[in-house]
Amino acid sequence: MDEAITGPRCPICGNDRWHARPLPECTHCGLAVAGLRFDAVALREAIRAHLAGGPMTGFMLEPHARRNAAWALGMVWQADGWRPATPRSPDVTLGIIARASDSDTVAAMLAALRPTFLKAIVVLDGTIGDAATLAMQARGVQVMAHPLGGDFAAQRNRVQALADGWVLHLDTDERPDDALLGALGWLTAAADRDGLCALGLARRNLVDGVQSALWPDIQYRLVRSNVRFAGRVHERPEVPFERTSLALTGAIDHRLDRARVLARSKVYEAMSAGAGRPGDEAALLRPFTAAT
């Protein structure tokens, strides 16, 4: 396995880990740079200029990394090259897994997000019947109940089985930002063109309202409905790497507090050995800076 080193944050994805290869390469998006002493703003603009037809100087982009960079910069492939994406209405289902006790929160999420999505599906770890759940159904939301049973992948797969096309999965403490919502249409269209079926989204963790150092915290949450997830905790779609990509326009905002960070590490470790991820816990409790 390649040694990974810590360095400045990648100008494309914001990650601070680099493969120590002949050219340092971002462990997330694949951008390779001539050296780790770079002006991030200038390098980002140089990449944008290259995608528009200019030279590639001071960096390298393999095909998958070129797509990651282009999408992060709001560009898609057209007949004459990489061009700014044109906004389009998304043909995407919103999928939410939640506890039955969170039905009021889910109802509020749906009130804010439902207009963007053609369909919404909610799977509750509990029973259906309270007023908030009935209100969801009245708005045309498909609601089912099934015990979580300590298996997040299985619960997401219940959403998948009820959906068609692309699905954006959210938890009750997550919200897509405006940039991500505005990009869903062209991102999924571009993914269909390239034969992709799972897209990794950046998640911005806000602990007690402060962005944490765990960024971009990639989550594969935008997936085709025929895909299935695996893993009781930290679930991921079961698809070949070549049918995935990063979609780095916008982010999912994840709001939690310090007590929740500490508690979930213990819960996850109890569910699956190693799932507590002490490194993630430490990064969540450390504030974000441009350098770490």
Backbone bond lengths (Angstrom), bond angles and torsions (degrees), N, CA, C in turn:
res aa  C-N    CA-C-N  psi(-1)  N-CA   C-N-CA  omega(-1)  CA-C   N-CA-C  phi
1 M - - - 1.463 - - 1.527 109.21 -
2 D 1.337 116.99 138.57 1.454 120.59 179.49 1.524 110.89 -64.04
3 E 1.327 115.05 142.26 1.457 119.57 172.53 1.526 108.67 -69.77
4 A 1.332 116.42 136.64 1.463 120.96 176.53 1.518 108.67 -109.17
5 I 1.313 115.78 137.13 1.467 121.07 -179.95 1.522 108.53 -120.02
6 T 1.325 115.43 156.55 1.461 121.17 176.53 1.516 109.28 -91.42
7 G 1.320 116.63 136.99 1.458 120.86 -179.91 1.512 111.08 -150.98
8 P 1.314 117.53 -162.82 1.464 120.61 177.35 1.521 109.92 -64.67
9 R 1.303 116.47 157.56 1.464 119.96 -178.41 1.526 110.86 -71.56
10 C 1.307 114.50 138.26 1.463 121.80 -179.35 1.525 109.99 -60.20
11 P 1.336 118.36 133.40 1.473 120.18 -179.00 1.527 113.22 -71.43
12 I 1.329 117.84 -10.73 1.463 120.69 178.26 1.527 111.27 -94.61
13 C 1.338 117.42 -51.31 1.468 119.15 -173.46 1.521 114.51 -112.73
14 G 1.330 118.86 -16.40 1.460 120.75 179.19 1.515 114.48 90.84
15 N 1.329 118.42 -1.36 1.454 122.73 178.24 1.533 110.47 -68.48
16 D 1.348 116.47 149.09 1.472 118.83 -179.86 1.529 112.90 -113.45
17 R 1.330 117.42 16.81 1.465 121.19 179.15 1.522 109.64 -112.96
18 W 1.333 115.71 137.05 1.460 122.03 -174.94 1.523 109.92 -132.35
19 H 1.340 116.37 137.17 1.454 120.27 170.15 1.528 108.17 -68.82
20 A 1.324 116.40 133.76 1.466 120.88 179.06 1.528 108.93 -86.52
21 R 1.315 116.48 77.23 1.468 123.61 -179.32 1.525 108.38 -109.03
22 P 1.322 118.22 -179.75 1.470 118.29 176.38 1.522 112.22 -49.27
23 L 1.345 116.81 -41.01 1.461 120.96 167.22 1.519 107.59 -114.22
24 P 1.340 119.08 126.00 1.464 119.43 177.63 1.533 110.50 -54.31
25 E 1.340 115.95 132.21 1.467 120.59 -176.63 1.519 109.79 -125.40
26 C 1.328 116.80 129.31 1.454 121.82 179.26 1.527 109.69 -57.35
27 T 1.319 117.37 130.02 1.465 120.68 -178.11 1.521 112.16 -71.29
28 H 1.325 117.75 -14.53 1.464 120.73 179.92 1.525 112.07 -96.65
29 C 1.325 117.00 -64.77 1.470 119.54 -170.06 1.524 113.84 -95.28
30 G 1.336 118.40 -12.24 1.459 120.72 176.19 1.510 116.03 88.88
31 L 1.318 118.88 3.28 1.463 120.66 175.97 1.525 109.53 -63.27
32 A 1.324 117.34 127.11 1.462 122.31 174.97 1.517 108.59 -106.79
33 V 1.330 116.23 134.72 1.460 120.87 -176.05 1.522 110.00 -121.98
34 A 1.326 115.40 155.41 1.458 120.51 -178.20 1.523 111.71 -65.98
35 G 1.310 117.26 -27.21 1.457 122.61 178.94 1.511 108.94 -171.04
36 L 1.328 116.31 161.95 1.463 120.33 -174.70 1.521 113.42 -87.40
37 R 1.326 117.01 6.91 1.466 119.56 171.69 1.522 107.59 -103.13
38 F 1.310 115.90 93.57 1.466 119.78 -176.81 1.518 109.83 -139.01
39 D 1.339 114.78 157.43 1.454 122.34 172.68 1.527 106.19 -88.09
40 A 1.324 116.88 110.66 1.467 121.04 -172.60 1.523 112.01 -60.11
41 V 1.318 117.77 -42.92 1.463 121.22 -178.47 1.521 110.17 -65.10
42 A 1.333 116.71 -46.12 1.461 120.83 -179.55 1.527 111.10 -64.59
43 L 1.338 117.07 -39.78 1.458 120.16 -179.33 1.525 110.45 -67.67
44 R 1.302 117.05 -39.23 1.468 120.18 177.93 1.529 110.61 -61.73
45 E 1.315 116.42 -42.10 1.466 119.75 179.60 1.526 111.15 -70.03
46 A 1.330 117.12 -32.47 1.464 119.93 176.19 1.525 110.60 -65.95
47 I 1.325 116.38 -37.36 1.464 120.22 177.30 1.521 110.26 -67.27
48 R 1.321 116.82 -41.21 1.465 120.50 177.66 1.534 109.98 -61.12
49 A 1.329 116.71 -44.24 1.469 120.68 179.64 1.522 111.23 -63.98
50 H 1.332 116.96 -38.30 1.467 119.91 177.61 1.533 111.14 -63.21
51 L 1.324 116.75 -43.77 1.461 120.04 -179.74 1.523 111.42 -63.80
52 A 1.324 116.27 -28.24 1.466 120.43 177.91 1.522 112.43 -83.05
53 G 1.348 117.52 0.41 1.459 120.12 176.21 1.505 115.13 123.23
54 G 1.331 117.84 0.49 1.454 121.34 -177.48 1.519 112.60 -86.61
55 P 1.329 117.95 -178.84 1.470 122.00 -177.72 1.526 111.73 -74.08
56 M 1.331 115.40 165.32 1.458 122.50 176.06 1.521 106.76 -110.75
57 T 1.312 116.15 99.93 1.457 121.68 -174.68 1.526 109.95 -125.27
58 G 1.329 116.26 123.17 1.456 121.00 177.69 1.520 113.80 86.89
59 F 1.317 117.97 3.24 1.458 121.20 179.23 1.522 109.21 -156.33
60 M 1.331 116.08 166.33 1.463 122.51 176.70 1.523 108.83 -135.18
61 L 1.331 116.52 144.41 1.459 121.98 178.22 1.528 109.15 -133.78
62 E 1.319 116.40 109.41 1.460 120.21 169.37 1.533 108.08 -69.52
63 P 1.344 118.51 164.76 1.469 119.52 -174.97 1.524 114.97 -51.08
64 H 1.349 118.28 -45.44 1.462 118.54 -178.89 1.530 110.93 -68.02
65 A 1.330 116.77 -35.80 1.455 120.48 179.13 1.527 111.09 -70.32
66 R 1.333 116.42 -33.50 1.472 120.11 177.13 1.535 110.40 -63.36
67 R 1.321 116.61 -42.69 1.466 119.82 177.96 1.528 110.35 -66.20
68 N 1.332 117.38 -42.66 1.463 119.77 177.71 1.526 111.02 -57.06
69 A 1.328 115.77 -44.85 1.462 120.40 -178.83 1.520 111.24 -67.32
70 A 1.327 115.96 -44.45 1.463 119.54 -178.76 1.525 111.25 -60.74
71 W 1.311 116.82 -48.44 1.467 119.38 -179.26 1.529 110.79 -63.42
72 A 1.333 116.88 -38.88 1.468 119.34 178.22 1.523 111.28 -61.30
73 L 1.336 115.95 -30.24 1.464 121.30 -179.84 1.527 111.67 -93.33
74 G 1.331 117.78 8.60 1.462 121.33 177.38 1.509 113.97 73.69
75 M 1.350 116.98 33.75 1.457 121.78 -178.14 1.522 109.87 -121.32
76 V 1.333 116.57 144.54 1.460 122.02 177.53 1.524 109.32 -129.11
77 W 1.336 115.50 157.76 1.458 120.57 179.80 1.518 110.47 -76.91
78 Q 1.315 116.09 129.18 1.458 122.35 174.52 1.524 108.15 -125.54
79 A 1.309 117.47 179.32 1.464 120.91 -174.53 1.520 112.58 -56.86
80 D 1.334 117.04 -31.74 1.463 120.02 -176.84 1.530 113.37 -106.53
81 G 1.352 116.95 17.19 1.458 119.26 176.89 1.519 113.02 122.59
82 W 1.330 115.65 -168.91 1.459 121.42 178.91 1.523 109.75 -77.26
83 R 1.325 116.04 125.62 1.455 121.66 -177.43 1.532 109.90 -136.04
84 P 1.340 118.49 157.93 1.465 119.87 177.87 1.529 111.74 -56.00
85 A 1.323 115.68 135.98 1.458 121.12 -178.32 1.522 110.66 -68.90
86 T 1.313 115.31 145.97 1.462 121.82 175.60 1.526 108.69 -98.07
87 P 1.334 118.44 123.48 1.476 119.53 179.50 1.523 111.31 -57.25
88 R 1.322 115.80 144.23 1.451 121.36 177.32 1.527 108.93 -149.16
89 S 1.324 116.24 152.84 1.461 120.19 -179.26 1.521 109.70 -65.66
90 P 1.331 117.90 134.01 1.462 119.64 -178.03 1.524 112.20 -79.45
91 D 1.315 115.33 140.04 1.460 122.40 171.75 1.529 106.36 -102.16
92 V 1.329 115.33 72.44 1.461 121.93 -169.97 1.529 109.58 -132.82
93 T 1.325 116.28 140.97 1.462 122.75 173.51 1.522 109.25 -94.69
94 L 1.314 117.30 138.32 1.461 122.79 173.65 1.522 108.24 -90.76
95 G 1.327 116.90 124.02 1.458 121.58 178.36 1.519 110.57 -117.33
96 I 1.327 116.95 130.80 1.465 121.83 -177.79 1.523 108.80 -130.83
97 I 1.329 117.41 130.10 1.456 121.23 168.81 1.522 107.25 -108.75
98 A 1.330 116.10 139.52 1.461 119.68 -171.75 1.517 110.38 -158.46
99 R 1.324 115.37 163.43 1.454 120.93 169.30 1.531 108.52 -80.37
100 A 1.310 116.89 149.65 1.459 120.31 178.28 1.517 110.69 -59.09
101 S 1.332 117.50 -31.53 1.465 120.73 -179.96 1.520 112.25 -69.23
102 D 1.336 117.20 -13.00 1.464 121.26 179.29 1.525 112.20 -97.05
103 S 1.310 117.72 15.00 1.466 119.73 -173.96 1.524 112.15 -62.11
104 D 1.331 118.31 -31.71 1.472 119.58 176.43 1.528 110.25 -64.92
105 T 1.335 116.81 -41.70 1.461 120.68 178.04 1.517 110.60 -63.59
106 V 1.333 116.56 -42.82 1.457 120.58 179.08 1.521 110.65 -62.84
107 A 1.319 116.28 -41.57 1.466 119.37 178.93 1.526 110.76 -60.33
108 A 1.344 116.89 -40.07 1.465 120.36 177.94 1.524 111.12 -66.72
109 M 1.337 117.33 -39.95 1.463 120.99 176.38 1.523 110.76 -58.49
110 L 1.326 114.79 -46.06 1.453 119.51 -177.88 1.521 111.90 -65.41
111 A 1.324 116.12 -37.39 1.458 118.93 179.09 1.519 110.65 -60.55
112 A 1.357 116.64 -35.62 1.464 120.81 -178.49 1.523 112.66 -82.98
113 L 1.343 117.21 -35.44 1.463 120.76 -169.24 1.516 114.78 -105.06
114 R 1.327 117.55 -23.45 1.465 120.13 -172.21 1.528 113.50 -53.26
115 P 1.357 121.17 -38.45 1.471 119.47 -178.10 1.530 114.69 -60.33
116 T 1.336 117.72 -22.64 1.459 120.58 -178.38 1.526 112.07 -78.24
117 F 1.325 117.08 -22.95 1.459 121.55 -169.30 1.526 111.44 -112.24
118 L 1.335 115.33 143.61 1.454 120.30 178.78 1.519 111.59 -69.55
119 K 1.325 116.85 -29.70 1.455 121.59 -175.42 1.516 108.38 -149.07
120 A 1.332 117.00 151.99 1.460 121.37 175.55 1.523 108.68 -134.38
121 I 1.339 115.71 137.51 1.459 122.65 -179.50 1.521 108.06 -128.51
122 V 1.329 116.74 131.34 1.456 122.08 178.48 1.522 108.63 -123.43
123 V 1.337 116.82 128.59 1.459 121.81 174.20 1.525 107.43 -114.55
124 L 1.335 115.24 119.07 1.463 122.15 -175.53 1.523 111.07 -100.93
125 D 1.323 115.40 138.39 1.459 121.79 171.62 1.528 106.47 -86.18
126 G 1.325 116.44 78.19 1.457 120.95 -175.98 1.512 109.92 161.55
127 T 1.305 116.15 -151.38 1.453 120.46 -177.10 1.514 111.19 -114.34
128 I 1.324 114.96 156.20 1.459 122.00 177.99 1.518 108.79 -93.42
129 G 1.334 116.39 140.05 1.445 116.84 174.97 1.513 116.07 155.68
130 D 1.351 118.42 -20.12 1.459 117.04 -179.35 1.525 110.22 -75.95
131 A 1.311 115.61 170.13 1.462 120.88 -172.94 1.523 112.13 -61.84
132 A 1.340 117.07 -39.69 1.472 119.72 -178.09 1.526 110.22 -65.40
133 T 1.348 117.08 -39.98 1.462 119.99 178.92 1.514 110.98 -65.42
134 L 1.312 116.24 -43.51 1.463 119.70 178.62 1.522 111.06 -62.93
135 A 1.333 116.28 -34.65 1.469 119.82 177.66 1.525 110.67 -65.45
136 M 1.346 117.26 -37.06 1.467 119.98 176.27 1.526 109.78 -60.09
137 Q 1.315 116.53 -47.11 1.459 120.36 -178.76 1.524 111.08 -62.26
138 A 1.317 116.37 -36.88 1.463 120.07 179.94 1.520 111.50 -64.08
139 R 1.342 117.66 -26.16 1.463 120.96 178.65 1.530 111.76 -88.95
140 G 1.309 117.25 10.73 1.455 120.35 177.28 1.513 114.42 85.56
141 V 1.331 117.35 16.87 1.452 121.27 178.63 1.530 108.92 -87.54
142 Q 1.326 116.95 135.26 1.456 120.64 177.73 1.523 108.40 -85.12
143 V 1.327 116.27 121.08 1.462 121.70 -176.02 1.520 109.25 -122.31
144 M 1.338 115.33 131.90 1.459 119.81 172.84 1.516 108.34 -134.63
145 A 1.327 116.13 160.00 1.462 121.47 179.24 1.513 109.38 -120.59
146 H 1.330 115.36 137.13 1.463 120.81 175.58 1.534 107.20 -159.35
147 P 1.332 117.79 135.97 1.470 118.98 178.36 1.520 111.82 -57.99
148 L 1.324 116.34 137.78 1.465 120.18 177.35 1.522 110.67 -63.46
149 G 1.316 116.19 -42.21 1.463 119.89 177.27 1.511 113.59 61.92
150 G 1.337 117.18 25.04 1.460 119.58 178.44 1.513 114.05 68.33
151 D 1.339 117.50 24.67 1.470 120.47 -176.66 1.529 109.22 -136.17
152 F 1.344 115.75 95.50 1.464 120.01 -177.37 1.523 111.88 -68.07
153 A 1.339 117.49 -35.87 1.458 119.59 179.66 1.520 110.83 -61.89
154 A 1.326 117.11 -45.01 1.467 120.19 -179.58 1.524 111.23 -61.38
155 Q 1.323 116.37 -37.21 1.474 118.94 -179.74 1.534 110.42 -69.18
156 R 1.318 117.54 -40.84 1.464 119.30 176.51 1.532 110.60 -65.37
157 N 1.305 116.67 -34.64 1.459 119.17 179.23 1.528 111.94 -66.94
158 R 1.317 117.38 -25.41 1.472 119.45 174.40 1.530 110.05 -68.33
159 V 1.320 116.92 -36.99 1.466 119.50 172.87 1.521 109.53 -63.01
160 Q 1.322 116.26 -47.11 1.468 121.30 -178.45 1.527 111.65 -55.96
161 A 1.318 116.39 -41.66 1.462 120.59 -176.31 1.525 112.21 -66.98
162 L 1.327 117.27 -22.42 1.462 121.19 -179.33 1.528 112.74 -94.24
163 A 1.326 116.98 -6.51 1.469 121.26 -171.32 1.522 111.82 -104.85
164 D 1.318 114.40 168.45 1.461 123.26 171.58 1.525 107.80 -132.79
165 G 1.328 116.94 148.46 1.462 120.35 176.55 1.517 112.31 70.63
166 W 1.316 116.18 -142.61 1.463 121.91 -177.72 1.527 110.66 -85.76
167 V 1.355 115.40 145.65 1.462 122.28 -179.80 1.527 108.57 -131.06
168 L 1.327 116.80 130.52 1.467 122.24 170.78 1.520 107.49 -100.96
169 H 1.338 116.59 117.70 1.463 121.81 -179.25 1.529 110.13 -94.83
170 L 1.325 115.24 130.95 1.459 121.08 176.67 1.526 110.03 -132.51
171 D 1.335 115.58 149.58 1.460 121.41 168.65 1.530 108.32 -97.57
172 T 1.323 116.43 170.76 1.466 119.06 -173.79 1.524 113.58 -70.60
173 D 1.343 117.67 -16.64 1.469 119.88 178.20 1.530 111.67 -100.93
174 E 1.325 116.99 18.72 1.471 122.34 -178.65 1.526 110.86 -123.39
175 R 1.332 114.74 146.84 1.459 120.83 174.96 1.531 108.29 -143.02
176 P 1.316 119.07 135.57 1.464 120.45 173.49 1.518 110.04 -73.50
177 D 1.335 117.61 139.83 1.457 118.39 176.80 1.524 109.88 -79.12
178 D 1.333 116.54 172.57 1.462 120.59 -174.70 1.526 112.02 -62.81
179 A 1.342 116.50 -35.82 1.464 119.50 -179.18 1.525 110.95 -64.04
180 L 1.319 117.36 -42.14 1.460 120.36 178.44 1.524 110.75 -66.86
181 L 1.324 117.37 -45.10 1.468 119.66 178.83 1.526 110.99 -58.07
182 G 1.338 116.37 -41.79 1.454 120.38 -178.57 1.515 114.11 -70.47
183 A 1.336 116.67 -18.35 1.470 120.59 -177.25 1.524 113.45 -98.65
184 L 1.323 118.90 -10.65 1.464 120.85 -173.16 1.527 112.32 -55.00
185 G 1.324 116.90 -41.57 1.460 120.31 -176.74 1.513 112.82 -62.84
186 W 1.342 117.13 -51.74 1.459 118.55 -177.34 1.527 112.04 -75.58
187 L 1.337 117.96 -29.13 1.467 119.17 177.23 1.525 111.58 -64.39
188 T 1.329 117.29 -46.93 1.463 119.43 -178.44 1.526 111.17 -69.33
189 A 1.338 117.39 -34.02 1.469 119.57 176.12 1.525 110.26 -64.67
190 A 1.321 117.25 -42.33 1.466 121.12 178.79 1.525 110.60 -66.76
191 A 1.322 116.79 -38.02 1.458 120.25 178.18 1.525 110.83 -64.56
192 D 1.334 116.89 -41.67 1.470 120.14 177.31 1.522 110.70 -61.11
193 R 1.318 116.42 -40.65 1.466 119.77 179.28 1.517 111.63 -60.95
194 D 1.339 116.41 -35.74 1.461 120.86 -177.56 1.525 113.11 -92.51
195 G 1.324 118.26 4.66 1.458 121.16 178.41 1.510 114.21 70.81
196 L 1.337 117.13 30.85 1.462 121.96 -179.04 1.526 110.62 -94.33
197 C 1.331 115.79 155.25 1.469 117.82 -179.47 1.521 113.92 -135.34
198 A 1.332 118.89 2.05 1.464 121.38 176.92 1.525 109.12 -151.05
199 L 1.328 116.19 127.68 1.458 121.31 -177.84 1.528 110.19 -119.16
200 G 1.337 115.00 132.79 1.456 121.04 177.59 1.521 110.60 -88.84
201 L 1.327 115.91 126.99 1.459 122.23 -178.50 1.523 110.23 -107.40
202 A 1.311 116.25 146.79 1.463 120.51 175.07 1.525 109.20 -73.77
203 R 1.326 116.31 135.69 1.463 120.70 174.41 1.517 109.03 -115.94
204 R 1.321 115.29 129.06 1.471 122.91 -179.27 1.529 107.43 -101.60
205 N 1.339 116.18 109.16 1.462 120.89 -178.29 1.524 110.07 -86.03
206 L 1.317 116.22 123.88 1.463 122.99 -179.62 1.522 107.73 -114.94
207 V 1.329 116.19 103.68 1.457 121.98 -177.08 1.520 108.37 -98.50
208 D 1.327 116.22 117.14 1.463 121.56 -173.36 1.533 110.58 52.39
209 G 1.321 115.58 36.84 1.453 121.99 176.19 1.512 115.75 83.97
210 V 1.345 118.33 -0.63 1.464 122.43 -177.53 1.522 109.23 -111.48
211 Q 1.349 117.14 130.50 1.459 119.03 179.72 1.518 109.97 -64.20
212 S 1.332 115.60 134.28 1.459 120.75 -178.54 1.527 110.82 -90.87
213 A 1.335 114.75 167.66 1.463 121.57 -179.64 1.524 111.96 -71.51
214 L 1.337 118.82 -14.32 1.459 121.49 179.20 1.528 109.05 -78.17
215 W 1.316 114.28 86.68 1.465 122.14 -176.32 1.524 108.40 -145.30
216 P 1.331 119.35 133.10 1.463 127.66 13.40 1.527 115.50 -91.58
217 D 1.321 120.16 3.68 1.469 123.69 175.15 1.538 110.78 45.88
218 I 1.328 116.36 64.41 1.468 122.23 -173.42 1.526 111.56 -61.13
219 Q 1.336 115.48 130.36 1.460 123.11 177.27 1.523 108.49 -126.35
220 Y 1.334 116.55 124.51 1.474 120.21 178.57 1.524 108.54 -84.10
221 R 1.319 114.71 85.98 1.462 121.49 -172.63 1.521 113.85 -116.12
222 L 1.315 118.91 -6.97 1.464 121.64 177.96 1.527 106.39 -110.22
223 V 1.331 116.09 104.16 1.462 120.77 -169.20 1.526 111.17 -138.32
224 R 1.326 115.88 154.30 1.457 120.71 172.30 1.524 108.89 -70.61
225 S 1.334 117.07 149.14 1.460 121.11 -173.13 1.526 113.51 -67.49
226 N 1.338 118.44 -19.14 1.464 119.99 178.75 1.524 112.55 -80.35
227 V 1.322 117.43 -8.44 1.466 122.22 179.25 1.530 108.93 -77.67
228 R 1.320 116.13 147.25 1.457 120.79 174.67 1.524 109.97 -121.53
229 F 1.335 115.24 145.37 1.458 122.26 179.55 1.524 110.19 -90.10
230 A 1.331 115.87 155.66 1.464 122.83 175.58 1.520 108.57 -136.00
231 G 1.343 115.58 149.37 1.456 120.78 178.74 1.514 111.24 108.14
232 R 1.306 116.79 118.41 1.471 119.78 -178.29 1.528 110.89 -62.58
233 V 1.333 116.67 -33.97 1.463 123.61 178.18 1.532 107.25 -131.41
234 H 1.338 117.35 151.35 1.468 121.58 -177.38 1.527 109.97 52.46
235 E 1.316 115.21 47.63 1.457 122.03 -174.63 1.518 112.00 -64.39
236 R 1.328 115.98 147.66 1.459 122.71 179.92 1.521 109.36 -137.45
237 P 1.321 117.70 151.20 1.461 119.92 177.86 1.524 111.31 -68.56
238 E 1.321 116.20 142.14 1.457 121.77 177.93 1.529 109.49 -89.25
239 V 1.321 116.20 86.05 1.461 121.56 179.95 1.526 108.32 -142.31
240 P 1.332 118.05 152.72 1.470 120.37 176.20 1.531 110.50 -63.67
241 F 1.333 115.39 147.65 1.465 120.03 -178.43 1.519 112.22 -54.18
242 E 1.344 116.49 -39.20 1.464 119.50 -175.58 1.524 113.03 -68.35
243 R 1.319 117.95 -9.82 1.462 120.63 177.17 1.528 111.50 -104.69
244 T 1.328 115.51 17.42 1.462 121.63 176.38 1.523 109.65 -121.53
245 S 1.319 115.15 163.66 1.464 120.70 173.67 1.516 107.79 -158.02
246 L 1.324 115.58 163.43 1.452 120.22 170.34 1.524 108.73 -88.55
247 A 1.312 115.70 142.86 1.463 122.27 177.02 1.523 106.39 -124.23
248 L 1.327 116.11 93.27 1.462 121.98 -165.07 1.523 113.91 -101.69
249 T 1.327 117.05 21.24 1.458 120.32 173.23 1.523 108.20 -89.80
250 G 1.326 117.48 114.36 1.453 120.37 -177.06 1.516 111.29 77.59
251 A 1.337 115.86 -172.03 1.463 120.81 -174.84 1.521 110.28 -160.61
252 I 1.324 114.42 164.79 1.462 122.17 169.25 1.522 107.12 -94.38
253 D 1.318 117.35 125.02 1.463 121.48 174.45 1.524 109.39 -86.46
254 H 1.323 116.19 126.71 1.462 123.17 -176.93 1.524 107.80 -118.67
255 R 1.328 116.39 111.50 1.468 120.79 -175.81 1.534 110.07 -104.30
256 L 1.320 115.54 125.60 1.453 121.45 177.36 1.523 108.91 -151.69
257 D 1.326 116.54 167.24 1.455 119.56 179.29 1.525 110.02 -113.21
258 R 1.322 115.12 170.60 1.472 120.23 -174.94 1.523 111.41 -58.58
259 A 1.327 116.31 -41.95 1.459 119.30 -179.24 1.526 110.67 -61.38
260 R 1.320 116.77 -38.74 1.462 120.89 179.03 1.526 110.92 -66.30
261 V 1.340 117.31 -39.79 1.468 120.80 178.52 1.528 110.07 -59.01
262 L 1.330 116.65 -47.47 1.457 120.94 -177.90 1.526 111.53 -67.39
263 A 1.324 116.01 -39.67 1.460 119.90 -177.55 1.516 111.39 -69.74
264 R 1.331 116.94 -41.30 1.466 118.25 -174.86 1.517 111.75 -69.35
265 S 1.332 118.08 -31.31 1.455 119.95 177.29 1.531 110.21 -60.20
266 K 1.333 117.36 -41.55 1.461 121.08 179.67 1.524 111.02 -69.96
267 V 1.320 116.30 -40.87 1.463 120.21 179.65 1.523 110.65 -63.82
268 Y 1.329 116.50 -46.39 1.460 120.37 -178.61 1.521 111.54 -64.44
269 E 1.331 116.82 -38.82 1.462 119.86 179.46 1.528 110.34 -64.66
270 A 1.328 116.01 -37.23 1.470 119.89 178.24 1.525 111.15 -67.62
271 M 1.330 117.00 -30.70 1.460 121.07 -179.68 1.518 112.17 -76.48
272 S 1.346 116.71 -34.29 1.461 120.38 -177.44 1.527 108.78 -157.57
273 A 1.322 117.14 125.65 1.463 121.30 -177.65 1.523 111.05 -57.05
274 G 1.319 116.27 127.82 1.455 121.93 -179.72 1.505 114.41 91.96
275 A 1.345 117.24 -12.52 1.460 120.53 -176.42 1.523 112.85 -75.87
276 G 1.337 117.65 -10.76 1.458 119.47 177.75 1.517 112.82 -67.67
277 R 1.324 116.95 -25.49 1.466 123.81 175.38 1.540 112.59 45.22
278 P 1.333 117.81 75.11 1.466 119.40 179.90 1.528 113.51 -58.96
279 G 1.347 117.17 -29.97 1.462 119.12 177.17 1.512 112.06 -64.58
280 D 1.330 116.86 -40.30 1.460 120.67 176.77 1.523 110.74 -65.32
281 E 1.324 116.14 -41.37 1.468 119.30 179.41 1.522 110.74 -59.60
282 A 1.335 116.23 -45.12 1.472 119.96 -179.86 1.521 110.84 -62.33
283 A 1.344 117.32 -42.03 1.461 120.45 -179.69 1.524 111.43 -68.18
284 L 1.329 117.09 -35.08 1.463 120.17 177.91 1.529 111.38 -64.93
285 L 1.317 116.48 -32.33 1.467 120.08 -177.40 1.527 112.67 -89.97
286 R 1.347 116.65 0.04 1.464 121.10 178.13 1.515 108.89 -105.82
287 P 1.333 119.52 129.22 1.472 120.82 -178.96 1.515 112.11 -64.07
288 F 1.311 115.31 147.52 1.456 121.63 176.10 1.513 110.93 -67.15
289 T 1.330 116.15 138.95 1.459 122.44 167.20 1.520 106.91 -136.58
290 A 1.310 117.20 165.68 1.456 121.07 -179.65 1.515 111.65 -66.77
291 A 1.327 117.52 -15.76 1.461 120.11 -174.34 1.523 113.22 -105.03
292 T 1.354 118.50 -19.91 1.471 119.32 -175.60 1.508 110.66 -137.41
